[in-house]
Amino acid sequence: MKRILLLISLLTALALALTACAGLLPAAAGTPAATRPIIILACDQPGSADPAENWTAGGAAYLPLVYEGLFHYVGAAAPRLEAQLAAEIPTRENGGISADGLVYTIKIKPNAKFHDGSPVNADAVIYSYERTGTLQLGANGITTDWIARLDKVDELTVRITLTQPFGDFLNSMGSVWGNYIVNPAVVKANEVNGDRGHAYLLGHDAGSGPYTITAVDSAASQITLERVATYWGGWNNPQPIDRAVIRWLAEPTAARAMLEKGDADVLINPQATDFVTLRSNKNIKTAHYPGIMQYYLGLNTAVKPLDDVRVRRALAHSLNTDVIMRDIFLGNLSRMEAAVGPGYPEVLRAAVQYPYDLEKARALLVEAGYENGLELTANRMNLWANDAAVLEFWCADLKKIGVTLQIQELDDSTWSSIWFNECAAATSPEIGPISAMSVGGDYPSAWEVLAQVFPVPRLGGGRCSAVYRDNPVINETILKISQTTNSAERAAYFQILYDAIAEDASAIWVGQGQDLIAMRDVVQGYEYSFSKGGNYLPLQKMSLTR
């Protein structure tokens, strides 16, 4: 997933302009509401309906509508953390965060209720986090792995003590992964052989959100949601959508035709060429937004010749991102000037940039002793759209500077096992020194994105970073950022970090992906959420006109 905003006025203006141009506006007063279900074609995979397990982008199509956390992020650009089930955002000033940054005291809204009418209280919060931490099914690593203990102060107050100060802890609690509060009574009543209700939650729910799961069809990759009329948060929308059918298509080429014929209402992340076609259809509204995913070429610096920074810098200068953005992504890619894309907060331009310059690239290779050229292999795991086209395009430019690039298809699980789990990518004959990778934040945090890719040891455990680079400046600066919440200190550290990563050239950033949204003109009230991603639709705010 996951899921990782920028205080730059240009991006804010862009997001607003795209929304206005696309016509994604609330329904006009007096417009009759349709009673049929909305049909949504999501991307990725539905994943697990158990919120303690799901860690796929496709899960954001339904989990945030069914479950709620103490906090969540709102906004398409520069998203902000808001209290959801919590009564307020804890701070040092209001006594919610201890001076040493180890203890968080969180108050819960007194009127929050689960779908069965039982209260969301301290017991439910403690049970939910302990359940996620105990099951260890994946989503635990985002928040619960930082928790040393949970204590009930009173019915509506929880005290969380961390294993160590963590400057991003509050941000991590806004993630759509690993933070949802489940109804203990429902889960316990359906527990089988100590599974903490896991099997039950694969086809049912125990949430407090505005919708409930009524059907899970795993064979068809389809989930049906129904509106909870008694939702504790109330319904300000006079024309709400009562039912939603969310589908994940195995063959994405069929999706455009379904939308054009009216067999679907919303299509998330169509192929770039299909998106261009849909933009010319008068019955369809389109928009695109900077998303959570970054696309980059990871360099295995533990092997020759990539152990030489001059070679890495030569490769960086040889990638023509202008043409890639224009001709391959058809404009649906955001330019990156640092190791994190412009959709995130705390992103600063790196002091070192690598403009496309084949002469500079050739000179660096000669300086490194490769005047007669060299051969490299790049792994393609189909982790992001157009990766094959990008590698093939790059291959042609590399030939001009004497570099022969072999592109090999590699199974993602094989690559991940050798690279991260076995830490054997430096010696394994199966692994090429370059890999087309993608990474996204589990919440809007530049720190969390970088901590997955560059430090040794890496976030989540394991000594092997995604670029096999053990750089002391990078390691120490990432650690310092994790230990402070002071905004001025964080900004200074981030600048050091971005500059160090750029100078090291251990990864070549291609660009920040964009979420492409296409919907029929009968859909009203849509709002994009950076934190939840393109698959998420705020159904509680939306309506169908026919």
Kinemage of the C-alpha trace (Angstrom):
@kinemage 1
@onewidth
@group {chain A} dominant
@subgroup {mainchain}
@vectorlist {calphas} color= white
{ca met a 1} P 0.000 0.000 0.000
{ca lys a 2} L -0.643 1.539 1.097
{ca arg a 3} L -1.625 4.395 1.631
{ca ile a 4} P 1.876 9.002 2.592
{ca leu a 5} P 0.169 17.671 1.716
{ca leu a 6} L 2.657 19.701 0.002
{ca leu a 7} L 2.607 23.379 0.976
{ca ile a 8} L 3.090 24.582 -2.552
{ca ser a 9} L 0.436 26.869 -3.945
{ca leu a 10} L 0.830 25.545 -7.476
{ca leu a 11} L -0.328 22.061 -6.513
{ca thr a 12} L -3.259 23.381 -4.537
{ca ala a 13} L -4.298 25.527 -7.463
{ca leu a 14} L -3.921 22.565 -9.797
{ca ala a 15} L -6.114 20.315 -7.682
{ca leu a 16} L -8.795 22.979 -7.436
{ca ala a 17} L -8.645 23.702 -11.129
{ca leu a 18} L -8.924 20.044 -12.046
{ca thr a 19} L -11.931 19.622 -9.793
{ca ala a 20} L -13.677 22.636 -11.268
{ca cys a 21} L -12.880 21.683 -14.872
{ca ala a 22} L -14.038 18.138 -14.333
{ca gly a 23} L -17.400 19.284 -13.007
{ca leu a 24} L -17.248 17.021 -9.975
{ca leu a 25} L -19.677 19.122 -8.008
{ca pro a 26} L -22.439 18.371 -5.509
{ca ala a 27} L -25.875 17.632 -6.886
{ca ala a 28} L -28.020 20.644 -7.617
{ca ala a 29} L -30.840 21.376 -5.222
{ca gly a 30} L -34.045 19.655 -6.239
{ca thr a 31} L -32.323 17.054 -8.441
{ca pro a 32} L -34.142 13.733 -7.995
{ca ala a 33} L -31.987 10.974 -6.551
{ca ala a 34} L -31.664 7.568 -8.212
{ca thr a 35} L -32.578 4.518 -6.162
{ca arg a 36} L -30.334 2.057 -8.016
{ca pro a 37} L -26.894 1.056 -6.704
{ca ile a 38} L -23.761 2.858 -7.840
{ca ile a 39} L -21.369 0.597 -9.762
{ca ile a 40} L -17.681 1.291 -9.113
{ca leu a 41} L -14.783 -0.282 -11.019
{ca ala a 42} L -11.840 -0.116 -8.632
{ca cys a 43} L -8.190 -0.875 -9.349
{ca asp a 44} L -5.624 -3.105 -7.642
{ca gln a 45} L -7.234 -5.968 -5.651
{ca pro a 46} L -9.924 -6.033 -2.926
{ca gly a 47} L -7.558 -7.670 -0.479
{ca ser a 48} L -8.874 -8.796 2.896
{ca ala a 49} L -12.058 -7.392 4.417
{ca asp a 50} L -10.482 -7.778 7.858
{ca pro a 51} L -9.113 -4.320 8.739
{ca ala a 52} L -6.309 -5.891 10.772
{ca glu a 53} L -4.997 -7.506 7.598
{ca asn a 54} L -5.810 -5.389 4.557
{ca trp a 55} L -2.824 -3.505 3.188
{ca thr a 56} L -3.818 -3.091 -0.453
{ca ala a 57} L -4.804 0.063 -2.308
{ca gly a 58} L -7.937 -1.722 -3.473
{ca gly a 59} L -9.077 -2.081 0.131
{ca ala a 60} L -9.467 1.680 0.358
{ca ala a 61} L -12.513 1.355 -1.897
{ca tyr a 62} L -14.599 0.035 0.983
{ca leu a 63} L -12.799 -0.157 4.362
{ca pro a 64} L -12.923 3.625 5.116
{ca leu a 65} L -16.675 3.580 4.434
{ca val a 66} L -17.331 0.675 6.794
{ca tyr a 67} L -14.821 1.299 9.586
{ca glu a 68} L -13.539 4.402 11.328
{ca gly a 69} L -10.358 5.227 13.174
{ca leu a 70} L -9.619 7.654 15.959
{ca phe a 71} L -8.218 10.034 13.329
{ca his a 72} L -8.221 10.343 9.559
{ca tyr a 73} L -6.863 12.612 6.859
{ca val a 74} L -9.079 14.783 4.694
{ca gly a 75} L -8.287 16.757 1.568
{ca ala a 76} L -7.108 16.277 -2.006
{ca ala a 77} L -4.106 18.562 -1.552
{ca ala a 78} L -2.253 19.438 1.661
{ca pro a 79} L -4.399 16.896 3.582
{ca arg a 80} L -4.929 17.576 7.237
{ca leu a 81} L -5.367 15.221 10.149
{ca glu a 82} L -8.796 15.414 11.790
{ca ala a 83} L -10.402 13.682 14.735
{ca gln a 84} L -12.866 11.015 13.611
{ca leu a 85} L -13.845 8.806 16.561
{ca ala a 86} L -11.553 10.825 18.817
{ca ala a 87} L -12.926 13.965 20.445
{ca glu a 88} L -9.858 16.067 19.606
{ca ile a 89} L -6.315 15.966 18.276
{ca pro a 90} L -3.931 15.398 21.205
{ca thr a 91} L -1.144 17.959 21.579
{ca arg a 92} L 1.411 18.886 24.194
{ca glu a 93} L -0.576 22.054 24.847
{ca asn a 94} L -3.832 20.247 25.690
{ca gly a 95} L -2.049 17.532 27.662
{ca gly a 96} L -2.627 14.857 25.046
{ca ile a 97} L 1.087 14.230 24.386
{ca ser a 98} L 3.643 13.919 27.183
{ca ala a 99} L 6.735 16.105 27.235
{ca asp a 100} L 8.972 13.135 26.407
{ca gly a 101} L 6.774 12.129 23.438
{ca leu a 102} L 6.129 8.665 24.833
{ca val a 103} L 2.553 8.911 26.089
{ca tyr a 104} L -0.583 9.864 24.105
{ca thr a 105} L -3.864 10.422 25.939
{ca ile a 106} L -6.827 10.227 23.561
{ca lys a 107} L -10.433 11.123 24.319
{ca ile a 108} L -13.283 9.470 22.401
{ca lys a 109} L -16.468 11.139 21.154
{ca pro a 110} L -19.325 10.277 23.525
{ca asn a 111} L -21.905 9.760 20.760
{ca ala a 112} L -19.924 7.378 18.519
{ca lys a 113} L -21.731 4.084 17.939
{ca phe a 114} L -21.120 0.798 16.146
{ca his a 115} L -23.630 -0.492 13.604
{ca asp a 116} L -25.477 -2.479 16.278
{ca gly a 117} L -25.868 0.645 18.433
{ca ser a 118} L -23.254 -0.268 21.036
{ca pro a 119} L -20.855 2.514 22.043
{ca val a 120} L -17.375 3.074 20.687
{ca asn a 121} L -15.424 3.304 23.936
{ca ala a 122} L -11.993 2.816 25.479
{ca asp a 123} L -12.457 -0.957 25.656
{ca ala a 124} L -13.155 -1.103 21.917
{ca val a 125} L -10.115 1.001 21.089
{ca ile a 126} L -7.798 -1.107 23.258
{ca tyr a 127} L -9.252 -4.355 21.926
{ca ser a 128} L -8.856 -3.240 18.295
{ca tyr a 129} L -5.198 -2.238 18.577
{ca glu a 130} L -4.343 -5.320 20.628
{ca arg a 131} L -6.146 -7.496 18.070
{ca thr a 132} L -4.205 -6.000 15.163
{ca gly a 133} L -0.926 -6.354 17.029
{ca thr a 134} L -1.645 -9.942 18.049
{ca leu a 135} L -2.804 -11.178 14.639
{ca gln a 136} L 0.327 -9.832 12.914
{ca leu a 137} L -1.336 -10.063 9.508
{ca gly a 138} L 0.396 -7.086 7.913
{ca ala a 139} L -1.257 -3.830 8.872
{ca asn a 140} L 0.234 -4.007 12.375
{ca gly a 141} L 3.538 -2.526 11.233
{ca ile a 142} L 2.141 0.934 10.588
{ca thr a 143} L 1.040 1.881 14.097
{ca thr a 144} L 0.724 -0.979 16.586
{ca asp a 145} L 4.352 -2.079 16.378
{ca trp a 146} L 5.279 1.222 18.039
{ca ile a 147} L 2.945 0.648 21.007
{ca ala a 148} L 4.323 -0.672 24.302
{ca arg a 149} L 1.036 -0.647 26.225
{ca leu a 150} L -2.579 0.540 26.132
{ca asp a 151} L -4.409 1.651 29.261
{ca lys a 152} L -8.019 2.572 29.961
{ca val a 153} L -8.223 5.881 31.825
{ca asp a 154} L -12.025 5.917 31.831
{ca glu a 155} L -14.859 4.831 29.529
{ca leu a 156} L -13.974 7.434 26.920
{ca thr a 157} L -10.235 7.911 27.423
{ca val a 158} L -7.290 5.764 26.342
{ca arg a 159} L -3.627 6.164 27.221
{ca ile a 160} L -1.088 4.844 24.709
{ca thr a 161} L 2.553 4.415 25.714
{ca leu a 162} L 5.118 3.969 22.949
{ca thr a 163} L 8.213 1.813 22.880
{ca gln a 164} L 10.238 4.939 21.990
{ca pro a 165} L 9.534 8.532 20.949
{ca phe a 166} L 8.139 8.550 17.414
{ca gly a 167} L 7.541 11.912 15.766
{ca asp a 168} L 5.232 10.385 13.157
{ca phe a 169} L 3.058 8.385 15.565
{ca leu a 170} L 0.051 10.692 15.477
{ca asn a 171} L 0.334 10.891 11.686
{ca ser a 172} L 0.464 7.097 11.498
{ca met a 173} L -2.810 6.882 13.433
{ca gly a 174} L -4.485 8.636 10.498
{ca ser a 175} L -3.524 5.816 8.131
{ca val a 176} L -6.307 3.821 6.524
{ca trp a 177} L -4.338 0.690 7.430
{ca gly a 178} L -4.154 -0.877 10.878
{ca asn a 179} L -6.103 1.803 12.746
{ca tyr a 180} L -9.760 0.883 12.427
{ca ile a 181} L -11.798 0.293 15.566
{ca val a 182} L -13.861 -2.901 15.565
{ca asn a 183} L -16.818 -3.866 17.721
{ca pro a 184} L -15.414 -6.297 20.343
{ca ala a 185} L -18.807 -7.869 21.036
{ca val a 186} L -19.386 -8.798 17.385
{ca val a 187} L -15.849 -10.053 16.854
{ca lys a 188} L -15.755 -12.126 20.037
{ca ala a 189} L -19.158 -13.663 19.285
{ca asn a 190} L -17.796 -14.932 15.981
{ca glu a 191} L -14.362 -16.085 17.083
{ca val a 192} L -13.369 -19.592 15.987
{ca asn a 193} L -10.409 -21.452 17.444
{ca gly a 194} L -8.829 -18.278 18.750
{ca asp a 195} L -8.765 -16.517 15.353
{ca arg a 196} L -9.976 -13.216 16.846
{ca gly a 197} L -12.930 -13.281 14.448
{ca his a 198} L -10.659 -13.194 11.396
{ca ala a 199} L -12.640 -15.703 9.316
{ca tyr a 200} L -15.878 -13.909 10.140
{ca leu a 201} L -14.574 -10.488 9.141
{ca leu a 202} L -13.538 -11.770 5.733
{ca gly a 203} L -17.225 -11.738 4.793
{ca his a 204} L -18.858 -9.444 7.358
{ca asp a 205} L -18.012 -6.311 9.279
{ca ala a 206} L -17.959 -4.958 12.814
{ca gly a 207} L -17.570 -1.272 12.102
{ca ser a 208} L -19.050 2.121 12.924
{ca gly a 209} L -18.901 3.794 9.495
{ca pro a 210} L -21.730 5.052 7.270
{ca tyr a 211} L -21.899 1.793 5.288
{ca thr a 212} L -21.919 -1.894 6.098
{ca ile a 213} L -20.743 -4.915 4.107
{ca thr a 214} L -23.662 -7.033 2.928
{ca ala a 215} L -21.927 -9.323 0.448
{ca val a 216} L -18.384 -10.418 -0.374
{ca asp a 217} L -18.016 -12.363 -3.622
{ca ser a 218} L -14.372 -13.396 -3.690
{ca ala a 219} L -14.714 -15.360 -6.928
{ca ala a 220} L -16.037 -12.305 -8.745
{ca ser a 221} L -13.809 -9.847 -6.837
{ca gln a 222} L -16.893 -7.897 -5.824
{ca ile a 223} L -18.115 -6.350 -2.562
{ca thr a 224} L -21.543 -4.850 -1.887
{ca leu a 225} L -22.127 -2.090 0.658
{ca glu a 226} L -25.415 -0.857 2.138
{ca arg a 227} L -26.043 2.505 3.767
{ca val a 228} L -26.475 2.503 7.559
{ca ala a 229} L -29.517 4.723 8.002
{ca thr a 230} L -28.840 5.034 11.746
{ca tyr a 231} L -25.198 6.051 11.280
{ca trp a 232} L -24.098 7.908 14.411
{ca gly a 233} L -22.457 10.696 12.394
{ca gly a 234} L -25.776 11.582 10.781
{ca trp a 235} L -26.712 12.177 7.157
{ca asn a 236} L -26.439 15.731 5.854
{ca asn a 237} L -26.812 14.491 2.283
{ca pro a 238} L -30.515 14.624 1.341
{ca gln a 239} L -29.958 12.227 -1.594
{ca pro a 240} L -27.559 9.568 -0.293
{ca ile a 241} L -26.476 6.468 -2.158
{ca asp a 242} L -28.111 3.487 -0.483
{ca arg a 243} L -26.112 0.716 -2.115
{ca ala a 244} L -22.739 0.397 -3.798
{ca val a 245} L -21.339 -2.490 -5.811
{ca ile a 246} L -17.538 -2.356 -6.047
{ca arg a 247} L -15.771 -4.543 -8.597
{ca trp a 248} L -12.109 -5.221 -9.318
{ca leu a 249} L -11.779 -6.318 -12.945
{ca ala a 250} L -9.181 -8.914 -13.889
{ca glu a 251} L -9.115 -7.497 -17.420
{ca pro a 252} L -8.812 -3.694 -17.274
{ca thr a 253} L -9.325 -3.303 -21.021
{ca ala a 254} L -13.033 -4.093 -20.523
{ca ala a 255} L -13.511 -1.303 -18.016
{ca arg a 256} L -13.672 1.602 -20.474
{ca ala a 257} L -16.425 -0.055 -22.503
{ca met a 258} L -18.478 -0.683 -19.358
{ca leu a 259} L -18.267 2.979 -18.384
{ca glu a 260} L -19.083 4.201 -21.880
{ca lys a 261} L -22.142 1.936 -22.140
{ca gly a 262} L -23.402 2.889 -18.697
{ca asp a 263} L -22.778 -0.536 -17.178
{ca ala a 264} L -20.600 1.206 -14.579
{ca asp a 265} L -20.729 4.656 -13.025
{ca val a 266} L -17.130 5.188 -11.901
{ca leu a 267} L -13.820 3.897 -13.226
{ca ile a 268} L -10.657 4.290 -11.171
{ca asn a 269} L -7.270 4.475 -12.882
{ca pro a 270} L -8.055 3.418 -16.442
{ca gln a 271} L -5.161 2.912 -18.797
{ca ala a 272} L -3.661 6.220 -19.917
{ca thr a 273} L -4.822 5.798 -23.523
{ca asp a 274} L -8.357 4.952 -22.365
{ca phe a 275} L -8.341 8.004 -20.104
{ca val a 276} L -7.538 10.245 -23.065
{ca thr a 277} L -10.450 8.732 -24.995
{ca leu a 278} L -12.851 9.120 -22.072
{ca arg a 279} L -11.987 12.797 -21.754
{ca ser a 280} L -13.643 13.461 -25.101
{ca asn a 281} L -16.910 11.743 -24.124
{ca lys a 282} L -19.545 14.373 -23.292
{ca asn a 283} L -21.316 11.984 -20.905
{ca ile a 284} L -18.219 11.359 -18.803
{ca lys a 285} L -16.347 13.586 -16.351
{ca thr a 286} L -12.640 13.090 -15.744
{ca ala a 287} L -10.022 14.380 -13.331
{ca his a 288} L -6.530 13.438 -12.225
{ca tyr a 289} L -4.724 14.085 -8.952
{ca pro a 290} L -1.197 13.476 -7.594
{ca gly a 291} L -1.415 10.105 -5.845
{ca ile a 292} L 0.505 8.329 -3.106
{ca met a 293} L 2.784 6.236 -5.353
{ca gln a 294} L 6.296 7.175 -6.480
{ca tyr a 295} L 7.887 5.378 -9.438
{ca tyr a 296} L 11.632 4.978 -9.459
{ca leu a 297} L 14.539 2.867 -10.614
{ca gly a 298} L 16.275 1.387 -7.602
{ca leu a 299} L 20.015 0.800 -7.969
{ca asn a 300} L 21.723 -2.061 -6.154
{ca thr a 301} L 24.783 -0.209 -4.907
{ca ala a 302} L 26.288 -3.400 -3.460
{ca val a 303} L 27.296 -4.658 -6.918
{ca lys a 304} L 29.657 -3.355 -9.556
{ca pro a 305} L 29.517 -1.022 -11.403
{ca leu a 306} L 26.739 0.596 -9.325
{ca asp a 307} L 29.011 0.806 -6.287
{ca asp a 308} L 30.580 3.790 -8.096
{ca val a 309} L 28.589 6.989 -7.584
{ca arg a 310} L 29.801 8.307 -10.934
{ca val a 311} L 28.082 5.447 -12.730
{ca arg a 312} L 24.880 6.015 -10.749
{ca arg a 313} L 24.946 9.722 -11.606
{ca ala a 314} L 25.566 8.924 -15.268
{ca leu a 315} L 22.466 6.719 -15.293
{ca ala a 316} L 20.438 9.474 -13.649
{ca his a 317} L 21.478 11.968 -16.343
{ca ser a 318} L 20.497 9.495 -19.073
{ca leu a 319} L 16.783 9.295 -18.187
{ca asn a 320} L 14.644 11.780 -20.139
{ca thr a 321} L 11.730 12.283 -17.761
{ca asp a 322} L 10.251 15.106 -19.869
{ca val a 323} L 9.575 12.739 -22.758
{ca ile a 324} L 8.463 9.964 -20.411
{ca met a 325} L 5.858 12.218 -18.809
{ca arg a 326} L 4.659 13.596 -22.136
{ca asp a 327} L 4.710 10.602 -24.474
{ca ile a 328} L 4.424 7.543 -22.228
{ca phe a 329} L 2.233 8.804 -19.392
{ca leu a 330} L 0.414 11.314 -21.620
{ca gly a 331} L 0.823 14.019 -19.006
{ca asn a 332} L -0.491 11.887 -16.147
{ca leu a 333} L 2.680 11.888 -14.076
{ca ser a 334} L 3.919 14.515 -11.624
{ca arg a 335} L 7.509 15.708 -11.812
{ca met a 336} L 9.704 14.966 -8.802
{ca glu a 337} L 12.552 17.205 -7.648
{ca ala a 338} L 13.353 15.103 -4.614
{ca ala a 339} L 13.025 11.488 -3.543
{ca val a 340} L 9.353 12.073 -2.615
{ca gly a 341} L 6.685 13.434 -4.931
{ca pro a 342} L 4.919 16.795 -4.649
{ca gly a 343} L 1.702 15.351 -3.241
{ca tyr a 344} L 3.243 14.853 0.215
{ca pro a 345} L 3.927 17.367 2.989
{ca glu a 346} L 7.473 18.236 4.024
{ca val a 347} L 8.844 17.853 0.491
{ca leu a 348} L 11.730 20.177 -0.423
{ca arg a 349} L 13.657 20.491 -3.672
{ca ala a 350} L 16.969 18.630 -3.536
{ca ala a 351} L 20.057 20.769 -4.095
{ca val a 352} L 21.358 18.305 -6.694
{ca gln a 353} L 19.292 17.646 -9.808
{ca tyr a 354} L 19.981 15.363 -12.773
{ca pro a 355} L 18.677 16.955 -15.970
{ca tyr a 356} L 18.715 14.832 -19.105
{ca asp a 357} L 22.253 15.214 -20.490
{ca leu a 358} L 23.802 12.357 -22.452
{ca glu a 359} L 27.120 14.156 -22.859
{ca lys a 360} L 27.399 14.579 -19.098
{ca ala a 361} L 26.419 10.944 -18.633
{ca arg a 362} L 29.053 9.742 -21.102
{ca ala a 363} L 31.743 11.879 -19.443
{ca leu a 364} L 30.923 10.394 -16.015
{ca leu a 365} L 31.199 6.860 -17.377
{ca val a 366} L 34.579 7.629 -18.924
{ca glu a 367} L 35.736 9.154 -15.643
{ca ala a 368} L 34.658 5.963 -13.858
{ca gly a 369} L 36.731 3.865 -16.287
{ca tyr a 370} L 33.940 2.618 -18.545
{ca glu a 371} L 34.969 4.351 -21.761
{ca asn a 372} L 34.284 1.092 -23.631
{ca gly a 373} L 30.762 0.842 -22.227
{ca leu a 374} L 29.125 -1.677 -19.925
{ca glu a 375} L 26.192 -4.075 -19.654
{ca leu a 376} L 23.417 -3.933 -17.062
{ca thr a 377} L 20.209 -5.827 -16.296
{ca ala a 378} L 16.960 -4.249 -15.135
{ca asn a 379} L 14.208 -6.141 -13.300
{ca arg a 380} L 10.619 -5.483 -14.297
{ca met a 381} L 7.944 -6.728 -11.873
{ca asn a 382} L 4.961 -4.856 -13.337
{ca leu a 383} L 4.642 -2.827 -10.138
{ca trp a 384} L 3.574 0.351 -11.916
{ca ala a 385} L 1.885 1.256 -15.164
{ca asn a 386} L 4.091 1.743 -18.213
{ca asp a 387} L 7.235 0.381 -16.548
{ca ala a 388} L 8.007 -1.719 -19.630
{ca ala a 389} L 7.630 1.285 -21.933
{ca val a 390} L 9.865 3.391 -19.677
{ca leu a 391} L 12.607 0.751 -19.564
{ca glu a 392} L 12.498 0.220 -23.324
{ca phe a 393} L 12.655 3.959 -23.937
{ca trp a 394} L 15.573 4.284 -21.507
{ca cys a 395} L 17.319 1.350 -23.173
{ca ala a 396} L 17.496 3.277 -26.460
{ca asp a 397} L 19.131 6.318 -24.815
{ca leu a 398} L 21.566 4.176 -22.851
{ca lys a 399} L 22.857 2.668 -26.081
{ca lys a 400} L 23.927 6.164 -27.143
{ca ile a 401} L 26.364 6.302 -24.218
{ca gly a 402} L 27.619 2.737 -24.553
{ca val a 403} L 25.371 1.034 -22.001
{ca thr a 404} L 23.547 -2.141 -22.994
{ca leu a 405} L 20.464 -2.726 -20.848
{ca gln a 406} L 18.838 -6.144 -20.681
{ca ile a 407} L 15.267 -6.112 -19.370
{ca gln a 408} L 14.105 -9.216 -17.537
{ca glu a 409} L 10.615 -10.065 -16.322
{ca leu a 410} L 10.703 -11.136 -12.693
{ca asp a 411} L 7.982 -12.298 -10.347
{ca asp a 412} L 7.441 -9.766 -7.566
{ca ser a 413} L 7.398 -12.406 -4.826
{ca thr a 414} L 10.685 -13.887 -6.068
{ca trp a 415} L 12.309 -10.494 -6.202
{ca ser a 416} L 11.003 -9.461 -2.764
{ca ser a 417} L 12.147 -12.699 -1.147
{ca ile a 418} L 15.680 -12.483 -2.497
{ca trp a 419} L 15.993 -8.723 -2.111
{ca phe a 420} L 14.433 -8.095 1.289
{ca asn a 421} L 13.949 -11.384 3.098
{ca glu a 422} L 17.125 -13.215 2.132
{ca cys a 423} L 19.157 -10.034 1.628
{ca ala a 424} L 20.907 -11.809 -1.241
{ca ala a 425} L 20.333 -9.426 -4.149
{ca ala a 426} L 24.027 -8.499 -4.177
{ca thr a 427} L 25.060 -12.068 -5.046
{ca ser a 428} L 21.998 -13.759 -6.541
{ca pro a 429} L 22.326 -14.440 -10.290
{ca glu a 430} L 18.543 -14.069 -10.614
{ca ile a 431} L 18.551 -10.403 -9.617
{ca gly a 432} L 19.689 -7.610 -11.905
{ca pro a 433} L 21.329 -4.518 -10.409
{ca ile a 434} L 18.456 -2.200 -11.433
{ca ser a 435} L 14.795 -2.625 -10.470
{ca ala a 436} L 11.697 -0.734 -11.559
{ca met a 437} L 10.098 -0.122 -8.149
{ca ser a 438} L 7.194 1.796 -6.717
{ca val a 439} L 6.586 2.985 -3.182
{ca gly a 440} L 3.749 4.813 -1.505
{ca gly a 441} L 3.179 6.116 1.982
{ca asp a 442} L 0.732 4.401 4.281
{ca tyr a 443} L -0.248 7.906 5.339
{ca pro a 444} L 0.727 11.382 4.060
{ca ser a 445} L 4.280 11.364 5.374
{ca ala a 446} L 7.467 11.939 3.383
{ca trp a 447} L 9.393 10.367 6.264
{ca glu a 448} L 7.436 7.130 6.004
{ca val a 449} L 8.044 6.908 2.249
{ca leu a 450} L 11.794 7.434 2.602
{ca ala a 451} L 12.093 5.101 5.582
{ca gln a 452} L 10.817 2.251 3.409
{ca val a 453} L 13.460 2.770 0.733
{ca phe a 454} L 16.784 4.144 1.963
{ca pro a 455} L 17.851 3.449 5.571
{ca val a 456} L 19.674 0.442 6.965
{ca pro a 457} L 17.992 -1.098 8.864
{ca arg a 458} L 14.827 -0.273 6.959
{ca leu a 459} L 11.419 0.582 8.381
{ca gly a 460} L 9.519 -2.561 9.302
{ca gly a 461} L 12.642 -4.559 10.022
{ca gly a 462} L 15.327 -6.184 7.936
{ca arg a 463} L 18.784 -4.874 7.138
{ca cys a 464} L 18.254 -4.599 3.380
{ca ser a 465} L 16.960 -1.306 2.076
{ca ala a 466} L 15.328 -1.051 -1.342
{ca val a 467} L 18.539 0.372 -2.794
{ca tyr a 468} L 21.051 -1.707 -0.780
{ca arg a 469} L 22.688 1.478 0.402
{ca asp a 470} L 24.155 1.888 3.885
{ca asn a 471} L 24.726 5.654 3.963
{ca pro a 472} L 25.395 7.002 7.491
{ca val a 473} L 24.069 10.514 6.730
{ca ile a 474} L 20.839 9.096 5.350
{ca asn a 475} L 20.463 6.630 8.216
{ca glu a 476} L 21.126 9.185 10.954
{ca thr a 477} L 18.912 11.884 9.442
{ca ile a 478} L 15.942 9.556 9.006
{ca leu a 479} L 16.354 8.569 12.656
{ca lys a 480} L 16.475 12.215 13.776
{ca ile a 481} L 13.293 13.042 11.859
{ca ser a 482} L 11.522 10.120 13.504
{ca gln a 483} L 12.332 11.502 16.943
{ca thr a 484} L 11.051 15.064 16.615
{ca thr a 485} L 7.709 16.757 16.060
{ca asn a 486} L 9.195 20.257 15.919
{ca ser a 487} L 8.321 21.576 12.447
{ca ala a 488} L 11.416 23.782 12.074
{ca glu a 489} L 13.754 20.973 13.102
{ca arg a 490} L 12.008 18.531 10.792
{ca ala a 491} L 12.305 20.927 7.826
{ca ala a 492} L 16.027 21.340 8.403
{ca tyr a 493} L 16.556 17.598 8.687
{ca phe a 494} L 14.449 16.920 5.603
{ca gln a 495} L 16.566 19.293 3.527
{ca ile a 496} L 19.695 17.465 4.638
{ca leu a 497} L 18.029 14.152 3.824
{ca tyr a 498} L 16.806 15.099 0.352
{ca asp a 499} L 20.211 16.526 -0.539
{ca ala a 500} L 22.059 13.436 0.725
{ca ile a 501} L 19.785 11.072 -1.190
{ca ala a 502} L 20.183 13.094 -4.393
{ca glu a 503} L 23.967 13.254 -4.079
{ca asp a 504} L 24.105 9.527 -3.454
{ca ala a 505} L 22.077 8.824 -6.633
{ca ser a 506} L 21.119 5.366 -5.391
{ca ala a 507} L 17.659 5.717 -6.905
{ca ile a 508} L 16.439 7.471 -10.040
{ca trp a 509} L 12.979 8.932 -9.571
{ca val a 510} L 10.760 8.704 -12.623
{ca gly a 511} L 7.798 10.611 -11.207
{ca gln a 512} L 4.866 10.605 -8.820
{ca gly a 513} L 1.906 8.632 -10.085
{ca gln a 514} L -1.488 10.210 -10.513
{ca asp a 515} L -4.912 8.819 -9.756
{ca leu a 516} L -7.122 9.007 -12.840
{ca ile a 517} L -10.858 9.264 -12.181
{ca ala a 518} L -13.576 8.871 -14.804
{ca met a 519} L -17.284 8.883 -14.006
{ca arg a 520} L -20.558 9.289 -15.791
{ca asp a 521} L -22.274 12.641 -15.493
{ca val a 522} L -25.011 11.137 -13.314
{ca val a 523} L -22.538 10.960 -10.425
{ca gln a 524} L -22.508 13.996 -8.161
{ca gly a 525} L -20.641 15.045 -5.029
{ca tyr a 526} L -17.301 13.315 -5.600
{ca glu a 527} L -14.224 14.527 -3.687
{ca tyr a 528} L -10.724 13.112 -4.025
{ca ser a 529} L -8.796 12.001 -0.921
{ca phe a 530} L -5.002 11.910 -1.155
{ca ser a 531} L -4.649 9.753 1.949
{ca lys a 532} L -7.242 7.166 0.933
{ca gly a 533} L -6.315 7.172 -2.750
{ca gly a 534} L -8.260 7.014 -5.976
{ca asn a 535} L -10.225 3.887 -5.070
{ca tyr a 536} L -12.004 5.687 -2.252
{ca leu a 537} L -15.273 7.482 -2.988
{ca pro a 538} L -16.984 9.522 -0.230
{ca leu a 539} L -20.339 7.815 -0.830
{ca gln a 540} L -21.919 9.551 2.155
{ca lys a 541} L -21.543 12.853 0.249
{ca met a 542} L -22.476 11.543 -3.193
{ca ser a 543} L -25.644 10.926 -5.171
{ca leu a 544} L -26.875 9.620 -8.514
{ca thr a 545} L -29.218 11.750 -10.593
{ca arg a 546} L -30.569 8.799 -12.567
